[in-house]
Amino acid sequence: MKTLVIGSGAMGSLFAGKLKQSNSDITLFNRTNNHINQIRENGLRIIERDGTISKMKLPVITEPEQLDDEYDLIIILVKTFVTEQVMEKVLHTITKNTVVLTLQNGVGNLEVLQKLLPNHEIAAGGTHSGAGVVEDGVIAHRAWGDTFIGYSDKQTKSLKLEKVADMFTQSGLQTYVVDDVQSIIWSKLLLNVAYNGLTAVTRLKNGDVVLSKDGQEIVGDLVEEALSVAKAQGITLLYDDPVKECIELGLTKIGENKSSMLTDVLNKRKTEIDVINGAIVKYGEMLSIPTPCNKMITQLIKVIENGYSNNGARV
């Protein structure tokens, strides 16, 4: 399956690298930066769970006109606020047979893609796998949870997605196809709501924020507000007990990971707060559901972003 991974951050690098390790046909697309230059020149290195380092050469493309005419699978892992800008550059590579899969954080990505590709069935997913960029050209695999994918239209045949899931699973990224894509998006959103903003404020890894009773209570409050919003919209979640599941994941499978928002704050970059905790606040206002904890986290991240150097946020 000829695959294009759009976005070379920690997660884009993780998926591209793991798929390449299992001999999949992978190309990485990203604008030029130091990380992508190191991958192009020296290959990508992944620090695995046991501390060993795996290295692989990855085809890297930085200019849209250098892309091939078509791909079987396009995986989107760029920041949400640049989705439209980046996707407009690669529309020429998408045919009616291309599986377009967003694994991005937050909500709204599916709608952006549907606007850009109105006659194309879009797949979306959420992953509990995680990684962090250690240095340019080097990432650490730090979370080992499952990945869930599905089509936005429940009636769409999932045979192609089953092949995608098999390919992911064979690479070591256990993946399942789910019929209800909104269930996937919102289940992942709850996990992001629980950890991204809170870890960015506290500067702690995922697992460290839930080691104390206070931390678990804050996570519980954030998730309960998001759960109320989801229920009001009739969204069924993958978790039977979302609060318990989110805390348990923080103590086990994703505990060693630094959230993407923490990494953004540490590097003084624009965060995705508006499509995570901020989205819960927005939906809460629309549905007349109080979301004070998510509003506070959103405001704190905005304060942090406004406190960056005079050069401003780096996108």
C-alpha positions as CSV (number, residue, x, y, z in Angstrom):
1,M,0.0,0.0,0.0
2,K,1.7,3.2,-1.2
3,T,1.4,5.6,1.7
4,L,2.1,9.3,2.3
5,V,2.5,10.5,5.8
6,I,1.8,14.2,6.1
7,G,3.6,15.8,9.0
8,S,7.0,14.9,10.4
9,G,6.4,15.7,14.1
10,A,6.7,13.1,16.8
11,M,3.6,11.2,15.7
12,G,4.1,11.5,12.0
13,S,7.7,10.3,12.5
14,L,6.5,7.4,14.7
15,F,3.9,6.1,12.2
16,A,6.2,6.6,9.2
17,G,9.1,4.9,11.0
18,K,7.2,2.0,12.4
19,L,5.5,1.3,9.0
20,K,8.8,1.6,7.2
21,Q,10.3,-1.0,9.7
22,S,7.6,-3.4,8.5
23,N,8.6,-2.8,4.9
24,S,5.6,-0.7,3.9
25,D,6.0,1.8,1.0
26,I,6.2,5.0,3.0
27,T,7.0,8.6,2.0
28,L,7.2,11.5,4.5
29,F,6.0,15.0,3.5
30,N,6.7,18.1,5.5
31,R,8.0,21.6,5.1
32,T,11.8,22.0,5.5
33,N,13.1,22.1,9.0
34,N,16.0,20.8,11.0
35,H,14.2,17.6,12.0
36,I,13.2,16.7,8.5
37,N,16.7,17.5,7.2
38,Q,18.2,15.1,9.6
39,I,15.8,12.4,8.6
40,R,16.6,13.0,5.0
41,E,20.4,13.0,5.5
42,N,20.9,10.4,8.2
43,G,17.6,8.5,8.5
44,L,15.1,8.4,11.4
45,R,16.1,6.9,14.7
46,I,13.5,5.6,17.1
47,I,14.3,4.9,20.8
48,E,12.2,1.8,21.5
49,R,10.5,0.8,24.8
50,D,13.5,-1.4,25.9
51,G,16.0,1.4,25.2
52,T,17.3,0.0,21.9
53,I,17.6,2.3,18.9
54,S,16.2,1.4,15.5
55,K,17.2,3.3,12.4
56,M,15.6,3.5,9.0
57,K,16.0,5.5,5.8
58,L,12.8,7.3,4.9
59,P,12.0,9.0,1.6
60,V,11.4,12.6,2.4
61,I,9.6,15.2,0.2
62,T,9.3,18.9,1.1
63,E,7.9,20.4,-2.1
64,P,4.4,19.5,-3.3
65,E,5.4,19.3,-7.0
66,Q,7.8,16.4,-6.1
67,L,5.0,14.2,-4.9
68,D,3.8,11.3,-7.0
69,D,0.5,11.5,-8.8
70,E,-1.4,9.3,-6.4
71,Y,-1.2,7.3,-3.2
72,D,-3.3,4.4,-1.8
73,L,-3.2,5.9,1.7
74,I,-2.6,9.4,3.0
75,I,-2.2,9.8,6.8
76,I,-2.6,13.3,8.1
77,L,-0.7,14.2,11.3
78,V,-0.1,17.9,11.1
79,K,-1.4,20.5,13.6
80,T,-5.1,21.2,13.3
81,F,-4.6,24.9,12.5
82,V,-2.6,24.2,9.3
83,T,-4.7,21.3,8.0
84,E,-6.4,23.3,5.2
85,Q,-3.2,25.1,4.2
86,V,-1.2,21.8,4.0
87,M,-3.9,19.7,2.4
88,E,-4.5,22.2,-0.5
89,K,-0.9,21.4,-1.5
90,V,-1.5,17.7,-1.9
91,L,-5.0,17.5,-3.4
92,H,-3.5,16.5,-6.7
93,T,-2.2,13.2,-5.2
94,I,-5.7,12.1,-4.1
95,T,-7.8,9.9,-6.3
96,K,-11.2,8.3,-5.7
97,N,-9.4,5.2,-4.5
98,T,-7.2,7.0,-2.0
99,V,-7.9,6.4,1.7
100,V,-7.5,9.7,3.4
101,L,-7.1,9.2,7.2
102,T,-6.7,11.9,9.8
103,L,-5.2,10.9,13.1
104,Q,-5.0,14.4,14.4
105,N,-5.9,15.7,17.9
106,G,-9.1,17.5,18.7
107,V,-12.3,18.0,16.8
108,G,-13.0,19.7,13.5
109,N,-10.4,18.0,11.3
110,L,-13.0,15.8,9.7
111,E,-15.1,18.7,8.7
112,V,-12.2,20.6,7.2
113,L,-11.3,17.6,5.1
114,Q,-14.9,17.0,4.0
115,K,-15.0,20.6,2.8
116,L,-11.8,20.2,0.8
117,L,-12.9,16.8,-0.5
118,P,-16.7,17.0,-0.7
119,N,-17.1,13.8,-2.8
120,H,-14.6,11.7,-1.0
121,E,-15.2,9.5,2.0
122,I,-12.8,10.5,4.8
123,A,-11.5,8.2,7.5
124,A,-10.6,9.4,11.0
125,G,-8.9,7.8,13.9
126,G,-7.5,8.2,17.3
127,T,-4.4,6.6,18.7
128,H,-3.1,6.0,22.3
129,S,0.4,5.5,20.9
130,G,2.7,8.4,21.6
131,A,6.2,9.7,21.0
132,G,8.4,12.7,21.5
133,V,11.2,14.3,19.5
134,V,14.4,13.9,21.5
135,E,16.6,15.7,19.1
136,D,16.4,16.4,15.3
137,G,16.1,13.1,13.6
138,V,15.5,11.1,16.8
139,I,12.2,10.3,18.5
140,A,11.3,8.2,21.5
141,H,8.4,5.8,21.5
142,R,6.7,6.6,24.8
143,A,3.2,5.4,24.7
144,W,1.9,2.0,23.5
145,G,-1.9,2.2,23.5
146,D,-4.2,1.0,20.7
147,T,-5.3,2.9,17.6
148,F,-8.9,3.0,16.3
149,I,-10.0,4.1,12.8
150,G,-13.3,4.3,10.9
151,Y,-15.1,6.0,8.1
152,S,-17.3,9.1,8.6
153,D,-20.1,7.3,6.9
154,K,-21.1,4.1,8.8
155,Q,-22.4,2.6,5.5
156,T,-19.1,2.8,3.8
157,K,-17.5,-0.6,3.3
158,S,-14.5,-1.0,5.6
159,L,-12.5,-3.5,3.6
160,K,-9.8,-0.9,2.7
161,L,-9.6,0.2,6.3
162,E,-9.2,-3.4,7.5
163,K,-6.1,-3.5,5.2
164,V,-4.9,-0.3,6.8
165,A,-5.5,-1.7,10.3
166,D,-3.6,-4.9,9.4
167,M,-0.7,-2.8,8.1
168,F,-0.6,-0.7,11.3
169,T,-0.8,-3.8,13.5
170,Q,1.9,-5.6,11.7
171,S,4.2,-2.6,12.3
172,G,3.6,-2.9,16.1
173,L,0.8,-0.2,16.3
174,Q,-2.2,-2.3,17.3
175,T,-5.2,-1.0,15.3
176,Y,-8.9,-1.8,15.2
177,V,-11.7,-0.6,12.8
178,V,-14.7,0.9,14.5
179,D,-18.1,1.7,12.8
180,D,-18.8,4.9,14.7
181,V,-16.1,7.4,13.8
182,Q,-17.5,10.1,16.1
183,S,-17.1,7.6,19.0
184,I,-13.4,7.4,18.0
185,I,-12.9,11.1,17.7
186,W,-14.6,12.0,21.0
187,S,-13.1,9.1,23.0
188,K,-9.6,10.4,21.9
189,L,-10.7,13.9,22.6
190,L,-11.6,13.0,26.2
191,L,-8.1,11.7,26.6
192,N,-6.6,14.8,25.2
193,V,-8.9,16.9,27.4
194,A,-7.6,15.0,30.4
195,Y,-3.9,15.4,29.8
196,N,-2.8,17.9,27.2
197,G,-3.7,21.2,28.8
198,L,-3.0,20.0,32.3
199,T,0.4,18.7,31.5
200,A,1.3,21.8,29.6
201,V,0.4,23.9,32.7
202,T,2.1,21.7,35.2
203,R,5.1,20.8,32.9
204,L,4.7,17.2,33.9
205,K,4.5,13.9,32.0
206,N,1.1,12.3,31.6
207,G,1.6,9.8,34.3
208,D,2.9,12.3,36.8
209,V,-0.2,14.4,36.9
210,V,-2.3,11.5,38.1
211,L,0.0,10.2,40.7
212,S,-1.7,12.4,43.3
213,K,-5.3,12.4,44.4
214,D,-5.5,16.1,43.5
215,G,-4.3,15.4,39.9
216,Q,-6.8,12.6,39.5
217,E,-9.6,14.8,40.7
218,I,-8.7,17.5,38.2
219,V,-8.5,14.9,35.4
220,G,-11.9,13.6,36.6
221,D,-13.5,17.1,36.5
222,L,-12.1,17.8,33.0
223,V,-13.4,14.5,31.6
224,E,-16.8,14.7,33.3
225,E,-17.4,18.1,31.7
226,A,-16.4,16.7,28.3
227,L,-18.6,13.6,28.9
228,S,-21.6,15.8,29.6
229,V,-21.1,17.6,26.3
230,A,-20.7,14.3,24.4
231,K,-23.8,12.8,26.0
232,A,-25.8,15.9,25.1
233,Q,-24.9,15.3,21.4
234,G,-25.8,11.6,21.6
235,I,-22.2,10.5,21.1
236,T,-21.4,6.9,22.3
237,L,-17.9,6.5,23.6
238,L,-15.5,3.6,23.4
239,Y,-15.1,3.6,27.2
240,D,-17.6,2.3,29.7
241,D,-16.2,4.5,32.5
242,P,-14.3,7.4,30.8
243,V,-12.9,8.9,33.9
244,K,-11.5,5.6,35.2
245,E,-10.2,4.6,31.8
246,C,-8.4,8.0,31.2
247,I,-6.7,7.9,34.6
248,E,-5.8,4.2,34.1
249,L,-4.2,5.0,30.7
250,G,-2.2,7.8,32.3
251,L,-0.9,5.4,35.0
252,T,0.0,2.7,32.5
253,K,0.1,2.9,28.7
254,I,0.6,6.7,28.1
255,G,2.3,7.5,31.4
256,E,5.8,8.1,30.1
257,N,4.7,10.3,27.3
258,K,5.0,14.1,27.2
259,S,1.8,15.4,25.7
260,S,2.1,17.3,22.4
261,M,0.8,20.4,24.1
262,L,3.5,20.3,26.8
263,T,6.1,19.9,24.0
264,D,4.6,22.9,22.2
265,V,4.6,25.1,25.3
266,L,8.2,24.1,26.1
267,N,9.2,25.1,22.6
268,K,7.0,28.3,22.6
269,R,4.8,27.1,19.8
270,K,1.2,27.7,19.1
271,T,-0.9,24.9,20.8
272,E,-4.1,23.1,19.8
273,I,-5.9,24.2,22.9
274,D,-8.8,25.6,20.9
275,V,-9.8,22.2,19.4
276,I,-9.3,20.3,22.7
277,N,-10.2,21.9,26.0
278,G,-11.4,25.0,24.2
279,A,-13.7,22.9,22.0
280,I,-15.4,21.5,25.2
281,V,-15.9,25.1,26.3
282,K,-17.4,26.1,23.0
283,Y,-19.8,23.2,22.8
284,G,-20.7,23.7,26.4
285,E,-21.7,27.3,25.7
286,M,-23.8,26.1,22.7
287,L,-25.5,23.5,24.8
288,S,-25.8,25.5,28.0
289,I,-23.6,23.1,29.9
290,P,-21.1,24.5,32.4
291,T,-17.5,23.7,31.7
292,P,-15.5,25.8,34.3
293,C,-12.5,23.4,34.6
294,N,-12.0,23.2,30.8
295,K,-12.4,27.0,30.6
296,M,-9.7,27.5,33.3
297,I,-7.3,25.2,31.5
298,T,-8.0,26.9,28.2
299,Q,-7.4,30.4,29.7
300,L,-4.2,29.3,31.4
301,I,-2.8,28.0,28.1
302,K,-3.7,31.3,26.5
303,V,-1.9,33.1,29.2
304,I,1.2,30.9,28.6
305,E,1.0,31.5,24.9
306,N,0.7,35.2,25.4
307,G,3.8,35.1,27.6
308,Y,6.1,33.8,24.8
309,S,8.9,36.0,23.7
310,N,8.4,39.0,21.5
311,N,9.0,36.8,18.5
312,G,5.6,35.2,19.2
313,A,4.5,31.6,18.7
314,R,6.3,29.4,16.2
315,V,3.9,27.4,14.0
